[in-house]
């Protein structure tokens, strides 16, 4: 019997056969076995759809300035990256989970968790900054919650970055420059960036090491815009007459004025990564990873408004076209952020390929310093200091511990089992300061949020080759979830929350059939329970009576059943995959207004039932010298029941478009020169549960888009190479609440030794 290789295996084998033959993934009957000592969080048997990309493909095809760019053209995935170095809003969207659901996917680097489950939403993006594009060896993506080795957050996808570990001395250096002309509303400016990286590695006997240093200095485009609706103005002559306001319509097509820009970030990021490995024997390795990430950013506003003397106006009573409005002191907001996060990871594993192998891994992610400062007074005076507020999240973070074993009692079985623990701690307080730029805090906090959650899990799954053409993977996961030490407070009151403990069992099943030499058929079924995060439970507010106003510590977890049917066809020079998928999610967690209570309450609530179905096509081939890859996804994701907000029933799940597509075409003229043209498409989508935001092409809207990217790469010799590229070549203006980047030019110079 000849085995059939899936897309990931074809790509990986082609790229690594020469240099890493012992490490290349192997495909048989729709499940994957990862061999060799290379670190990976993926289990040895993958029972569902996988896709991936190699280091060579990233360097050749993608203008990659951040680690998340590696996912850019993979099927059904979207990272909401707003600017280079976007650390707090670049969340991952998958087949049935939008960009508001960051907790419904898992991101690892060499088995170390990068996903941020302190919360769910735009500001809880994975810690992409702990991986630089230059250290990536490959990226593997497992679609769906079909492996018992992962918890409920895997309901969308599991992403694992495998980074470089040298076999001999190597050195790398890279310089990247970017340039973005940006024109929107009353803004017409250029935003530039520069990035430099340097890495070294070597292997000496049983020891190997790798260090990577990266600095990014980036100017992003404006992300927010102070506004006033036309209807909120009062007709008359009150207020200072101003010019410059830009008239438009909001996401519900109501007329409004855009008064200027805010949240235009200048970001300087430093990332240091060090890895040290020791081989106790040819089959046993220990690896320690240290990561240090620093972020200094300034958010600055610009007003479009001018008075009769031509002076900028930021505050006070104004008059626009005969209607009066009032500008608050912080409508044009300033902010400074000073962050320093530290990561540790330790893994000891064996790879005997015999009857039994094991792995023990631990990691720690620490918000060593995390401060946001902002003034409470108006511009332009606030630029030089004055009273403000300091939001401090120092001490926040998470830690993980896992132990797993792989048992191969005979040729027909590969059993996996393990224990995992994940613990999260949130500590956030906002305190007044007399000098928002550098002053110490004054008095008691005006708001406080704190809490902890932890999940202890046991899992087991068995791959059983019960007939020559058949394999099945059966498994289950038991999870014990515990939430404790919850606190929500304001300046006068602190409300502690009772402890909660809950238990859940999630079964998994997959079946693979080798229909012919060229066809593999697969079916998968899995349950996932996504626990509420610390922020969803405890980060809210209190009214004068000490009652919670916008958080609910009694939220239920999301419970999803996901199914997948796939056929993979091996072509002469490529592959074709057809996949049908479905998901049924009860108690989905969304922010909405509960109309069943008086007064109505808006906060994170459980939506009774969301149902998603879809089809996905993935194709790759080599035709007439072109390397082609493409995908097309159709999704129907609707809210079926929602008693607290009936107007949302029958509407689209937010941030899930009906159609998505990607395409990449690369032509290699010779071993030195290659050219790539790539494109992405996403159809109409909504940000609100009731789909009232009918205008996606507006600030706070979510629009469709079609963008094209180009990249030309030339290798002068074995050491030197350069690349020129353009992202958003067609300069499509599109939105996901904030405006995405417009046409951006990229130039790279790289040295490899």
DASUL-V11844 format. One record per residue. RES is the residue in one small letter. SS is DSSP state (hx for helix, st for strand, lp for the rest). BURIAL is 1 if it has 24 or more other ideal C-beta (glycine too) atoms within 12 Angstrom, else 0. Layout:
RES|SS|BURIAL  RES|SS|BURIAL
This chain:
x|lp|0  x|lp|0  x|lp|1  x|lp|1  x|lp|1  x|lp|1  x|hx|1  x|hx|1  x|hx|1  x|hx|1  x|hx|1  x|hx|1  x|hx|1  x|hx|1  x|hx|1  x|hx|1  x|lp|0  x|lp|0  x|lp|0  x|lp|1  x|hx|0  x|hx|0  x|hx|1  x|lp|1  x|lp|1  x|st|1  x|st|1  x|st|1  x|lp|1  x|lp|1  x|st|1  x|st|1  x|st|1  x|lp|1  x|lp|1  x|lp|1  x|lp|1  x|lp|1  x|lp|1  x|lp|1  x|lp|1  x|lp|1  x|lp|1  x|lp|1  x|lp|1  x|lp|1  x|lp|1  x|lp|1  x|lp|1  x|st|1  x|st|1  x|st|1  x|st|1  x|st|1  x|hx|1  x|hx|1  x|hx|1  x|hx|1  x|hx|1  x|hx|1  x|hx|1  x|lp|1  x|lp|1  x|lp|1  x|lp|1  x|lp|1  x|hx|1  x|hx|1  x|hx|1  x|hx|1  x|hx|1  x|lp|1  x|lp|1  x|lp|1  x|lp|1  x|lp|1  x|lp|1  x|st|1  x|st|1  x|lp|1  x|lp|1  x|lp|1  x|lp|1  x|lp|1  x|lp|1  x|lp|1  x|lp|1  x|lp|1  x|lp|1  x|lp|1  x|lp|1  x|st|1  x|st|1  x|st|1  x|lp|1  x|lp|1  x|st|1  x|lp|1  x|lp|1  x|lp|1  x|lp|1  x|hx|1  x|hx|1  x|hx|1  x|lp|1  x|st|1  x|st|1  x|st|1  x|st|1  x|lp|1  x|lp|1  x|st|1  x|st|1  x|lp|1  x|lp|1  x|lp|1  x|lp|1  x|lp|1  x|lp|1  x|lp|1  x|lp|1  x|lp|1  x|lp|1  x|lp|1  x|lp|1  x|lp|1  x|lp|1  x|hx|1  x|hx|1  x|hx|1  x|lp|1  x|lp|1  x|hx|1  x|hx|1  x|hx|1  x|st|1  x|st|1  x|st|1  x|st|1  x|st|1  x|st|1  x|st|1  x|st|1  x|lp|1  x|lp|1  x|lp|1  x|lp|1  x|lp|1  x|lp|1  x|lp|1  x|lp|1  x|hx|1  x|hx|1  x|hx|1  x|hx|1  x|lp|1  x|st|1  x|st|1  x|st|1  x|st|1  x|st|1  x|st|1  x|st|1  x|lp|1  x|lp|1  x|lp|1  x|lp|0  x|lp|0  x|lp|0  x|st|1  x|st|1  x|st|1  x|st|1  x|st|1  x|st|1  x|st|1  x|st|1  x|st|1  x|st|1  x|st|1  x|st|0  x|st|1  x|st|0  x|st|1  x|lp|1  x|lp|1  x|st|1  x|st|0  x|st|0  x|st|0  x|st|1  x|st|1  x|st|1  x|st|1  x|st|1  x|st|1  x|st|1  x|st|1  x|st|1  x|st|1  x|st|1  x|st|0  x|st|0  x|st|0  x|lp|0  x|lp|0  x|st|0  x|st|1  x|st|1  x|st|1  x|st|1  x|st|1  x|st|1  x|st|1  x|st|1  x|st|1  x|st|1  x|st|1  x|st|1  x|lp|1  x|lp|1  x|lp|1  x|lp|1  x|st|1  x|lp|1  x|lp|1  x|st|1  x|st|1  x|st|0  x|hx|0  x|hx|0  x|hx|0  x|lp|1  x|st|0  x|st|0  x|lp|0  x|lp|0  x|lp|0  x|lp|1  x|st|1  x|st|1  x|lp|1  x|st|1  x|lp|1  x|lp|1  x|st|1  x|st|0  x|st|1  x|st|1  x|lp|1  x|lp|1  x|lp|0  x|lp|0  x|lp|0  x|st|1  x|st|1  x|st|1  x|st|1  x|lp|1  x|st|1  x|st|1  x|st|1  x|st|1  x|st|1  x|st|1  x|st|1  x|st|1  x|st|1  x|st|1  x|st|1  x|st|1  x|st|1  x|st|1  x|st|1  x|st|1  x|st|1  x|st|1  x|st|1  x|st|1  x|st|0  x|st|0  x|lp|0  x|lp|0  x|st|0  x|st|1  x|st|1  x|st|1  x|st|1  x|st|1  x|st|1  x|st|1  x|st|1  x|st|1  x|st|1  x|st|1  x|st|1  x|st|1  x|st|1  x|st|1  x|st|1  x|st|1  x|st|1  x|st|1  x|lp|1  x|lp|1  x|st|0  x|lp|0  x|lp|0  x|lp|0  x|lp|0  x|lp|0  x|st|1  x|lp|1  x|lp|1  x|lp|1  x|st|0  x|st|0  x|st|1  x|st|1  x|st|1  x|lp|0  x|lp|0  x|st|1  x|st|0  x|st|1  x|st|0  x|st|1  x|lp|0  x|lp|0  x|lp|1  x|lp|1  x|lp|1  x|lp|1  x|lp|1  x|st|1  x|st|1  x|st|1  x|st|1  x|st|1  x|st|1  x|st|1  x|st|1  x|st|1  x|st|1  x|st|1  x|st|1  x|st|1  x|st|1  x|st|1  x|st|1  x|lp|1  x|lp|0  x|lp|0  x|lp|0  x|lp|0  x|st|0  x|st|1  x|st|1  x|st|1  x|st|1  x|st|1  x|st|1  x|st|1  x|st|1  x|st|1  x|st|1  x|st|1  x|st|1  x|st|0  x|st|1  x|st|1  x|st|1  x|st|1  x|st|1  x|st|1  x|lp|1  x|lp|1  x|lp|1  x|lp|1  x|lp|0  x|hx|0  x|hx|1  x|hx|0  x|hx|0  x|lp|0  x|lp|1  x|lp|1  x|st|1  x|st|1  x|st|1  x|st|1  x|st|1  x|lp|1  x|lp|1  x|lp|0  x|lp|1  x|st|1  x|st|1  x|st|1  x|st|1  x|st|1  x|st|1  x|st|1  x|st|1  x|st|1  x|st|1  x|st|1  x|st|1  x|st|0  x|st|0  x|lp|0  x|lp|0  x|st|0  x|st|1  x|st|1  x|st|1  x|st|1  x|st|1  x|st|1  x|st|1  x|st|1  x|st|1  x|st|1  x|st|1  x|st|1  x|st|1  x|st|1  x|st|1  x|st|1  x|st|1  x|st|1  x|st|1  x|st|1  x|lp|0  x|lp|0  x|lp|1  x|lp|1  x|lp|0  x|lp|0  x|lp|0  x|st|1  x|st|0  x|st|0  x|st|0  x|st|1  x|st|1  x|st|1  x|st|1  x|st|1  x|st|1  x|st|1  x|st|1  x|st|1  x|st|1  x|st|1  x|st|1  x|st|1  x|st|1  x|st|1  x|st|1  x|st|1  x|st|1  x|st|1  x|st|1  x|st|1  x|st|0  x|st|0  x|lp|0  x|lp|1  x|st|1  x|st|1  x|st|1  x|st|1  x|st|1  x|st|1  x|st|1  x|st|1  x|st|1  x|st|1  x|st|1  x|st|1  x|st|1  x|st|1  x|st|1  x|st|1  x|st|1  x|st|1  x|st|1  x|st|1  x|st|1  x|lp|0  x|lp|0  x|lp|0  x|st|0  x|st|1  x|st|0  x|lp|1  x|lp|0  x|lp|0  x|st|1  x|st|0  x|st|1  x|st|0  x|st|1  x|st|0  x|st|1  x|st|1  x|st|1  x|st|1  x|st|1  x|st|1  x|st|1  x|st|1  x|st|1  x|lp|0  x|lp|0  x|lp|0  x|lp|0  x|st|1  x|st|1  x|st|1  x|st|1  x|st|1  x|st|1  x|st|1  x|st|1  x|st|1  x|st|1  x|st|1  x|st|1  x|lp|1  x|lp|1  x|lp|1  x|hx|1  x|hx|1  x|hx|1  x|hx|1  x|hx|1  x|lp|1  x|lp|1  x|lp|1  x|st|1  x|lp|0  x|lp|0  x|lp|0  x|lp|0  x|lp|0  x|st|1  x|lp|0  x|lp|1  x|lp|1  x|lp|1  x|lp|1  x|lp|0  x|lp|1  x|lp|1  x|lp|1  x|st|1  x|st|1  x|st|1  x|st|1  x|st|1  x|st|1  x|st|1  x|st|1  x|st|1  x|st|1  x|st|1  x|st|1  x|st|1  x|st|0  x|lp|0  x|lp|0  x|st|1  x|st|1  x|st|1  x|st|1  x|st|1  x|st|1  x|st|1  x|st|1  x|st|1  x|st|1  x|st|1  x|st|1  x|st|1  x|st|1  x|st|1  x|st|1  x|st|1  x|st|1  x|st|1  x|st|1  x|st|1  x|lp|0  x|lp|0  x|lp|0  x|lp|0  x|lp|0  x|lp|0  x|st|1  x|st|0  x|st|1  x|st|1  x|st|1  x|st|1  x|st|1  x|st|1  x|st|1  x|st|1  x|st|1  x|st|1  x|st|1  x|st|1  x|st|1  x|st|1  x|st|1  x|st|1  x|st|1  x|st|1  x|st|1  x|st|0  x|st|0  x|lp|0  x|lp|0  x|st|1  x|st|1  x|st|1  x|st|1  x|st|1  x|st|1  x|st|1  x|st|1  x|st|1  x|st|1  x|st|1  x|st|1  x|st|1  x|st|1  x|st|1  x|st|0  x|lp|1  x|hx|0  x|hx|1  x|hx|1  x|hx|0  x|hx|0  x|hx|1  x|lp|1  x|lp|0  x|lp|1  x|st|1  x|lp|1  x|lp|1  x|lp|1  x|lp|1  x|lp|1  x|lp|1  x|st|1  x|st|1  x|st|1  x|st|1  x|st|1  x|st|1  x|st|1  x|st|1  x|st|1  x|st|1  x|lp|0  x|lp|0  x|lp|0  x|lp|0  x|st|0  x|st|1  x|st|1  x|st|1  x|st|1  x|st|1  x|st|1  x|st|1  x|st|1  x|st|1  x|lp|1  x|lp|1  x|lp|1  x|lp|1  x|lp|1  x|lp|1  x|lp|1  x|lp|1  x|lp|1  x|lp|0  x|lp|1  x|lp|1  x|lp|1  x|lp|1  x|lp|1  x|lp|1  x|lp|1  x|lp|1  x|lp|1  x|st|1  x|lp|1  x|lp|1  x|st|1  x|st|1  x|st|1  x|st|1  x|st|1  x|st|1  x|st|1  x|st|1  x|st|1  x|st|1  x|st|1  x|lp|0  x|lp|0  x|lp|0  x|lp|0  x|st|0  x|st|1  x|st|1  x|st|1  x|st|1  x|st|1  x|st|1  x|st|1  x|lp|1  x|lp|1  x|lp|0  x|lp|1  x|lp|1  x|lp|1  x|lp|1  x|st|1  x|st|1  x|lp|1  x|lp|1  x|st|1  x|lp|1  x|lp|1  x|lp|1  x|lp|1  x|st|1  x|st|1  x|st|1  x|st|1  x|st|1  x|st|1  x|st|1  x|st|1  x|st|1  x|lp|0
